[in-house]
Every structure is written in structure tokens, then in C-alpha cells.
């Protein structure tokens, strides 16, 4: 197989694993990482999101997510999406994988004008995406993400830290899709302590790490080298007005140790609109 | 006859006193961001007898203030559960019978 095609195969194999990683945020959480935020009891969150990932291909995912607050510390949700991929190789588009997620805030330390908390996070990425790319590298089962998040929110300063592990199913052709560790450290600031009935701005800077297990799957008789670390610096912004939020951010690569001929990402971008009911 | 009129007057007076609106001041810990505090707004506005225009969430003071006209008044336990369901902790509660005499 031509090295270019082999490289494309590798990036597609991993891309199917990364697309669903960049939209895990709940409420006042970081844009790319996760925080311990949940939703009030019987509350509903509706989210529309657009996620772009640019490397040698440009992948755009549009997502609609619904979440429900089971208790004041436990939320569950589901998302559906549409995926489009263009660039080198054939373009394709179709239904993105459906996801089911939940988060349980197991520790909360409420203080005067501040909240510190920690939560467990779980997500299932169903094996139901329907794009030509997905049919080529179709996972033979669901992918799972488990995570732990810590966060501190004050009237001025914010800080978050989280770690997640994504368990990837291999493809139907028995090609290995390596697991991924995700590590996030985030700081945020509200420059002006606005009142409840005023628009509110929180600026964030995230350091996001993706540590992909090494793997050497055999594709059409060629041994592919996958795995390695990628680190991103991600400025982000959250604008809110009472029960409406707009979140946006750009993830810029700053360091990587990718094995083989893997193409590093140029950037990723997120724009999300949330509505609490 | 005068005695009967006086008794009726007293009953009417006491009834009007017990039905007077009550101003609640909740000291809530964990109030850091307005977006997260929306749960409190929604839950308090869903309470029976609440004057929706009276709700004031003072983030910098950790206070949630509202006026409700109910009989009996809302208990501390009920409000504690409400605040917890919104994702916060109720630290203290003050109630005032005559909201007009207090500064908002």
C-alpha cells in the first residue's frame, strides 16, 4: 500500500476515536476537558454543538445533546450527531455515533461564594455511526470512557483537573484501535464579578493531553505504527446569561511524540450553545 | 353585642396578619456563577405563593431573597431540600413578616 494511503488509514482509524472526545463538557465546565459540574434536579439541558478537527483532513461534527438532572448531583444524557469529513482521500458524511453519558458528583464542598467538588464520569459511544469512513474502519462494539474530574469555582478564579480513559473496540477486521488516556488541567478567570441578571464572561486556558497506547495493526499487509502523546493549549470562553450559555474554544497543538507517520492535528475548534430549562 | 363584634374584628385582624407575605433570606453556600444559580431561580419560582418579581439572587453576598404568601410559611427543611436539589448548600435562613419595612 502507498505510504500516503497507509497514513490516511491510520489517521482515519484514530479519528473515529477522537471525534466524540471533544464534546464532553457539562454546564460550567471547561470547553475541551471535563469538570464536576452537573445539573439541578429535574433540570433539562439542551445543547447544540459544532466541532471541527483539522489535520490532513477536516472533520466537522454537529451534535445535539439532551441531559436530565436525576438529582442535584447526578445527571444523564444522550447525544446524536452528523459527521462530515473532507480533505485528502474521498469525502464522506453521515450519522455520527450516538452517545450516552452520565456524571455523578460524589463530593461537594460548598463555601461562601465558592464551590469545590469532584465527580465520576462515564460515557458509551455506540457502534451506530453511519459514514463511509466508519464502514471501512467499523468498530466491532461500543467504545467506553470513564473519567474523574475535580473543580473549584469562585467568584473570580476557576481551576479544574481531570483524567479520562477511553476504551476503544477493535474494528470488525480485527484491526486494533488503541485506548486513549486524556488529561486536562484548566484555569479560568472572571475578570468582573457580574450580578445574577447580567451577562457573565469566564475566560479559560486549558492544557489537554492525549496519550494514545501504542499499537501496530496490520492493514492490507502493512504494519502501521500508532500511538504517542499529543499536548494542546486551548484558550476558551464561556458566555452566559441566566440559563443560556455559549462556549467556544480552540485547541492548538504544542507538543507531540506520535509514532510512525501519523499526521498531528493542526487545530480543533468548538462552538456550543446550551440552554437550561 | 359589642363583645361579639370585637371578637369578629379580632379574628379578621389575626387572619390578615397570618396571611401576610413573608420575606425569606437564604444564606446559600456554593453560589459562584450565575449560570449554575439558575436552578435555584427555577425551583423557587415553582413554589406556591412566591412573588416571582421579588426573587433576588445576590451572588457576591451568597444570598437568595424572595417573598412568599403562604400559610404556613415554608419550613427550613423544605428550603434546605430545595437548595440541595439545585446543587448548593443552605447555611442559614431568616424570615421577616413585613417585607416593606426591610431594605431589599
Interface residues (C-beta under 8 A of the other chain):
Chain A: X27 X28 X37 X38 X39 X40 X41 X42 X43 X69 X71 X72 X73 X105 X108 X110 X111 X112 X113 X114 X115 X153 X154 X155 X190 X193 X194 X195 X196 X197 X198 X200 X202 X238 X240 X241 X242 X243 X245 X276
Chain B: X29 X30 X31 X32 X33 X34 X35 X36 X37 X38 X39 X40 X41 X42 X43 X56 X57 X58 X59 X60 X62 X84 X85 X86 X87 X88 X89
